[in-house]
Amino acid sequence: MSSESANLAALERFFEKLALLPKPEPPTPNLFSVAGPGQHENRLSDLMAFFMGGHPGAPRWLAKALLHALVRKGHFDDEHLQQVDWEAVTTEREAGSWSAESASTKRLDLVVSGNDFVVGIEHKVWASAEHNPFDAYDSLLNSYAVKAYRCVLCPDDSKESVWAPAKKAGWPTLSYSELLASAYALFGQDVAPADQTKWQIFYQELLQHLTSIAQPTEEKIMTKEELEFSLKHFHDLYEASARLEQFEQELRAEGKSHIAAALQIDIGNISTNKKPENWHQTRVWRFFPRSWSEQHGGATQVCLIFYPSSESEGNESIGFELRAYVESQENHDPCLKDLERAFLKAVPTSKQPDSTWYRDGSDNDTWYENRGRWLALSAWPAEYTKAGAMKALGDLAAWVDEHAFQAAMLPTEQA
């Protein structure tokens, strides 16, 4: 057996092992991550306010967690905390204070108040704090005529544009993780023993949602088994990635060859990117015949789209889609409408013996992009293999050339 054959055999055995790797369990969906506020700052603040006593009958669990977190950081007096009447704690959203300097009302995200204290909270998810009127916030808190505390609540990896202005204004920052540590520490004491209501479930969902966005840069993307497998078989993974790159370059070269033959031009007159593009879970090669751009001055192109598929008609595990983008210099050019009608009329909606490509026959066969300046034409190779896709790619390029460029150069009565 040659060295190359031995390497390929070893890779095949590696892929067999890879197929045996257990599939990771899908993550448990979170109500507020899937259908709730996401990372929307105002809606997330609304939820936080509710669990800080923001509505009559609402629990105050998050307000208590916040005060405990501030105590841990030395920004709330511990003795004061012990004297808090939690039944008297309320939270206001978007509390306003008139600013004479700007002649407008400045609003603070959350204001938690009790019998003898007030806490102002400026909530930052991703926005900057560089333009926040902290002086106006201080005036608002001082108007309560009780002991005032303050903080900027933000995810753990907030940028300098959040903590630097806050520090300059004398407002301490409190991270989500610091708040969550207090919330979970108090969970068994305050939340779990309470009478069972829907609020325990929603509160737990909120805490899990905050956890998911507390440190997004540190989220794991592999299971322990996947990581161990990758470390053990790194050489095979590296070899496989090199083979994949080589395969993609082969598709690029073969695609250029078929298009050049179909248009009867030199391969050097077709340009592409150096690497295929990523479109969600697919890879794409774009091909730009030079004559097309010289005629229209645009980016008219044909595309070879490929992706993992088990539907191949050969001994392959790859699928293909063909696409053309025809560009006009005008928005909603009537010529594009004519081309679209010609495409829908000429291209069969099912596999035919005399055609290497066909279309679905659905509303997804054609569409417009870039404010009506790009017409997209989608088709499928009649033979669902690499060889079939290459033949169809060349035929699609020839069709576009004939109908978008050759016909355009004929006198009107001949076209």
C-alpha positions in Angstrom: 0.0 0.0 0.0 1.4 3.4 -0.9 2.0 6.1 1.7 -0.9 8.2 0.3 -3.3 5.2 0.4 -2.2 4.5 4.0 -2.9 8.1 5.0 -6.4 8.0 3.4 -7.1 4.6 5.2 -6.0 6.1 8.5 -8.3 9.1 7.9 -11.2 6.8 7.1 -10.7 5.0 10.4 -10.5 8.3 12.2 -13.9 9.4 10.7 -15.4 6.1 11.8 -14.3 6.9 15.4 -15.6 10.4 15.0 -19.0 9.0 14.0 -19.1 7.0 17.3 -18.6 10.1 19.4 -21.8 10.7 21.4 -23.9 13.6 20.2 -24.0 16.4 22.8 -27.3 16.9 24.6 -29.1 19.9 23.2 -29.0 22.8 25.6 -32.1 23.2 27.8 -34.1 26.1 26.4 -34.6 29.1 28.6 -37.9 30.9 28.6 -36.4 34.4 28.7 -33.5 33.6 26.3 -35.9 32.1 23.7 -39.0 34.2 23.9 -38.2 36.9 26.5 -36.0 40.0 26.6 -32.9 38.4 25.2 -30.2 41.1 25.7 -32.6 44.0 25.2 -31.7 46.4 28.0 -35.1 48.0 28.7 -37.1 44.7 28.7 -34.5 43.0 30.9 -34.6 45.9 33.3 -38.4 45.5 33.4 -38.0 41.9 34.5 -35.4 42.8 37.1 -37.7 45.5 38.5 -40.5 43.0 38.9 -38.4 40.7 41.1 -37.2 43.8 43.0 -40.8 44.5 44.2 -41.7 46.7 41.2 -45.4 45.6 41.3 -47.8 45.0 44.2 -47.5 41.4 45.3 -44.3 40.9 43.4 -41.3 39.2 45.2 -38.3 41.2 46.3 -35.7 38.4 45.9 -33.5 40.2 43.4 -33.5 43.4 45.4 -32.2 41.5 48.4 -29.6 39.8 46.3 -28.5 43.1 44.9 -28.0 44.7 48.4 -26.1 41.6 49.6 -23.8 41.9 46.6 -23.2 45.6 47.3 -22.4 44.7 50.9 -19.8 42.1 49.8 -18.1 44.8 47.7 -18.3 47.4 50.5 -20.8 49.6 48.8 -23.7 49.1 51.2 -23.6 49.2 55.0 -24.0 45.7 56.5 -25.7 47.0 59.6 -28.1 49.0 57.5 -28.8 45.8 55.5 -29.9 44.0 58.7 -32.5 46.6 59.4 -34.2 46.6 56.0 -37.9 46.1 56.1 -38.3 44.0 53.0 -42.1 44.4 52.9 -41.5 48.1 52.4 -39.0 47.7 49.5 -40.3 48.9 46.1 -38.6 49.5 42.8 -39.3 52.2 40.2 -38.4 52.0 36.5 -37.1 55.0 34.6 -37.2 57.4 37.6 -36.9 60.9 36.2 -35.0 64.0 37.4 -35.1 67.4 35.7 -31.7 68.6 34.3 -31.5 72.4 34.1 -28.3 72.1 32.1 -30.0 70.2 29.2 -33.5 71.4 30.0 -34.8 67.9 29.9 -35.7 65.0 32.2 -33.0 62.4 32.8 -34.1 58.9 33.7 -32.4 56.3 35.9 -33.0 52.7 34.9 -33.9 51.3 38.4 -34.4 52.9 41.8 -34.8 50.6 44.7 -36.1 52.3 47.8 -36.9 51.2 51.4 -37.9 52.7 54.7 -34.6 54.6 55.1 -32.5 54.0 52.0 -32.5 54.3 48.2 -30.3 52.5 45.6 -29.9 53.9 42.1 -29.1 51.3 39.4 -27.9 52.2 35.9 -28.2 49.0 33.9 -25.9 48.5 31.0 -26.0 45.4 28.8 -23.9 46.5 25.8 -24.4 50.3 25.6 -21.7 52.8 26.6 -22.0 54.9 29.8 -19.9 57.7 28.3 -22.9 60.0 27.9 -24.9 59.1 31.0 -25.8 62.2 33.2 -24.5 60.8 36.6 -24.8 64.2 38.2 -28.5 64.3 37.4 -28.9 60.7 38.8 -27.1 61.8 42.0 -29.6 64.8 42.3 -32.5 62.4 41.9 -31.2 60.0 44.6 -30.5 62.9 47.0 -34.1 64.1 46.6 -35.3 61.0 48.5 -33.7 62.5 51.7 -32.5 59.1 52.9 -29.2 57.3 52.8 -28.3 56.9 49.1 -26.4 54.1 47.4 -25.7 53.6 43.7 -24.2 51.2 41.2 -23.9 50.4 37.5 -25.1 46.8 36.8 -23.4 45.2 33.8 -22.2 41.9 32.3 -18.8 40.7 33.5 -16.9 41.6 30.3 -18.2 45.1 30.0 -16.0 47.5 28.1 -14.0 50.4 29.4 -16.7 52.7 27.9 -18.9 51.4 30.8 -16.7 51.2 33.9 -14.4 54.2 33.2 -17.2 56.8 33.1 -18.9 55.1 36.1 -15.7 55.2 38.1 -15.1 58.8 37.2 -18.6 59.7 38.5 -18.1 57.7 41.7 -20.5 55.0 40.7 -19.3 51.5 41.5 -19.9 48.7 39.0 -21.6 45.5 39.9 -21.2 42.5 37.6 -24.0 40.0 36.7 -21.9 37.2 38.3 -21.6 39.1 41.6 -25.3 39.7 41.6 -26.0 36.0 40.7 -23.6 34.8 43.4 -25.8 36.5 46.0 -29.0 35.4 44.3 -28.1 31.8 44.4 -26.7 32.0 47.9 -30.0 33.4 49.1 -32.1 31.0 46.9 -32.4 28.2 49.5 -33.1 30.7 52.3 -35.7 32.9 50.7 -37.0 31.5 47.4 -37.2 27.7 47.8 -39.1 27.7 51.2 -41.7 30.3 50.0 -45.2 29.2 49.1 -45.0 27.5 45.7 -46.1 29.9 43.0 -45.2 30.6 39.4 -42.7 33.3 40.6 -40.1 30.7 41.8 -40.0 29.2 38.3 -39.8 32.5 36.5 -37.2 33.8 38.9 -35.0 30.7 38.3 -35.4 31.2 34.6 -34.3 34.8 34.9 -31.2 33.9 36.9 -30.3 31.3 34.3 -30.8 33.8 31.5 -28.6 36.3 33.3 -26.0 33.6 33.7 -26.0 32.9 30.0 -25.1 36.5 29.2 -22.9 37.2 32.2 -19.7 35.9 30.5 -20.5 35.3 26.9 -16.8 35.1 25.9 -16.3 32.2 28.3 -19.1 29.9 27.1 -18.0 26.4 26.3 -18.7 25.2 22.7 -17.5 21.6 23.2 -18.5 18.9 25.6 -15.8 17.2 27.8 -15.9 14.1 25.6 -15.5 16.2 22.4 -12.6 18.2 23.9 -10.8 15.0 25.0 -11.3 13.4 21.6 -10.0 16.5 19.8 -6.9 16.6 22.0 -6.2 12.9 21.4 -6.8 13.1 17.6 -5.5 16.5 16.9 -3.1 15.2 14.2 -6.0 13.5 12.4 -8.1 16.7 12.7 -5.3 18.8 11.3 -4.8 16.3 8.4 -8.6 16.3 7.7 -8.7 20.1 7.7 -5.9 20.2 5.2 -7.7 17.6 3.0 -10.9 19.7 3.2 -9.0 22.8 2.1 -7.5 20.9 -0.8 -10.9 19.5 -1.8 -12.5 23.0 -1.8 -9.7 24.3 -4.0 -10.4 21.4 -6.3 -14.0 22.4 -6.6 -12.9 26.0 -7.3 -10.6 24.9 -10.1 -13.1 22.5 -11.6 -15.8 25.1 -11.5 -13.7 27.6 -13.3 -12.9 25.0 -15.9 -16.5 24.1 -16.7 -17.6 27.8 -16.8 -14.7 28.7 -19.1 -15.5 25.8 -21.4 -19.2 26.8 -21.5 -18.5 30.4 -22.3 -15.5 29.6 -24.6 -13.2 31.8 -22.7 -9.8 31.4 -21.0 -9.8 30.3 -17.3 -7.8 33.3 -16.5 -10.8 35.5 -17.4 -12.7 34.1 -14.4 -12.0 35.5 -11.0 -13.0 34.1 -7.6 -12.2 34.7 -3.9 -9.1 32.9 -2.5 -11.3 31.0 0.0 -15.0 29.9 -0.2 -17.5 32.0 1.8 -19.4 30.7 4.8 -23.2 31.0 4.4 -24.7 29.6 7.6 -24.0 25.8 7.3 -23.0 26.0 3.6 -19.8 26.9 1.7 -19.9 29.0 -1.5 -17.6 29.7 -4.4 -18.5 32.8 -6.4 -17.3 33.0 -10.1 -17.0 36.3 -11.9 -16.4 36.1 -15.7 -14.5 39.2 -16.7 -16.6 39.9 -19.8 -19.7 40.2 -17.7 -18.3 42.9 -15.4 -16.8 44.7 -18.4 -20.2 44.9 -20.1 -22.3 45.9 -17.1 -19.7 47.2 -14.7 -21.3 45.1 -12.0 -20.8 41.9 -10.1 -22.9 39.5 -12.1 -21.8 36.0 -11.1 -22.6 32.3 -10.8 -22.2 30.4 -7.5 -21.5 26.9 -6.5 -23.0 26.2 -3.1 -22.0 23.0 -1.3 -22.8 21.5 2.1 -23.0 18.1 3.9 -25.9 16.0 2.6 -26.9 12.3 2.7 -29.0 12.7 -0.5 -26.2 12.4 -3.0 -27.0 10.0 -5.9 -23.3 8.8 -5.9 -21.0 7.5 -3.2 -20.7 11.0 -1.7 -22.0 12.9 1.3 -22.1 16.3 -0.2 -25.0 18.3 -1.7 -25.0 21.2 -4.3 -27.1 24.2 -5.2 -26.5 26.5 -8.2 -27.1 30.2 -8.1 -26.7 33.2 -10.3 -26.8 36.9 -9.3 -27.4 39.3 -12.2 -26.7 42.9 -11.3 -28.1 46.0 -12.8 -27.1 49.6 -12.3 -30.8 50.6 -11.8 -33.2 49.8 -9.0 -36.0 47.5 -10.3 -34.6 47.4 -13.8 -37.3 46.1 -16.3 -34.5 44.1 -18.0 -34.2 42.0 -14.8 -37.9 41.4 -14.8 -37.6 40.1 -18.4 -34.7 37.9 -17.4 -36.7 36.5 -14.5 -39.6 35.7 -16.7 -37.3 34.0 -19.2 -35.8 31.9 -16.4 -39.1 30.8 -15.0 -40.3 29.9 -18.5 -37.2 28.1 -19.8 -36.0 26.1 -16.8 -37.9 22.9 -16.0 -39.4 22.4 -12.6 -38.4 18.7 -12.4 -35.6 16.6 -13.7 -35.6 16.2 -17.5 -33.4 13.9 -19.7 -32.3 16.8 -21.9 -31.4 19.3 -19.1 -28.5 19.2 -16.6 -30.3 21.5 -14.2 -33.8 22.3 -13.0 -35.6 24.5 -10.5 -38.0 23.8 -7.5 -41.0 25.4 -9.0 -41.5 27.3 -5.8 -41.4 31.0 -4.8 -37.8 30.4 -3.8 -36.6 30.0 -7.4 -36.0 33.8 -7.9 -35.8 36.8 -5.7 -34.3 40.3 -5.6 -31.6 41.8 -3.3 -29.8 45.0 -2.8 -32.9 47.3 -3.3 -33.9 45.5 -6.4 -30.6 45.8 -8.2 -29.7 42.1 -7.9 -31.8 39.3 -9.4 -31.0 35.9 -7.8 -31.7 32.7 -9.8 -31.6 29.4 -8.0 -31.4 25.9 -9.5 -30.4 22.3 -8.8 -28.2 19.8 -10.7 -30.3 17.2 -12.3 -27.6 14.6 -11.4 -27.1 15.2 -7.7 -23.4 14.5 -7.6 -20.2 16.6 -7.9 -19.9 15.7 -11.6 -23.6 16.6 -12.2 -23.2 19.9 -10.3 -20.2 20.9 -12.4 -22.0 20.2 -15.7 -25.0 22.2 -14.5 -22.8 25.1 -13.3 -21.4 25.4 -16.8 -24.8 25.3 -18.4 -26.2 27.9 -15.9 -23.3 30.2 -16.8 -24.0 29.7 -20.5 -27.7 30.5 -20.0 -27.0 33.7 -18.1 -24.4 34.7 -20.7 -26.9 34.2 -23.5 -30.0 35.8 -21.9 -28.4 38.6 -19.9 -25.5 39.5 -22.2 -25.7 38.1 -25.7 -29.4 39.0 -26.1 -28.7 42.5 -24.7 -26.3 43.1 -27.6 -28.8 42.2 -30.3 -31.1 44.8 -32.0 -34.4 45.0 -30.3 -36.3 43.3 -33.1 -33.9 40.3 -33.0 -33.7 40.1 -29.2 
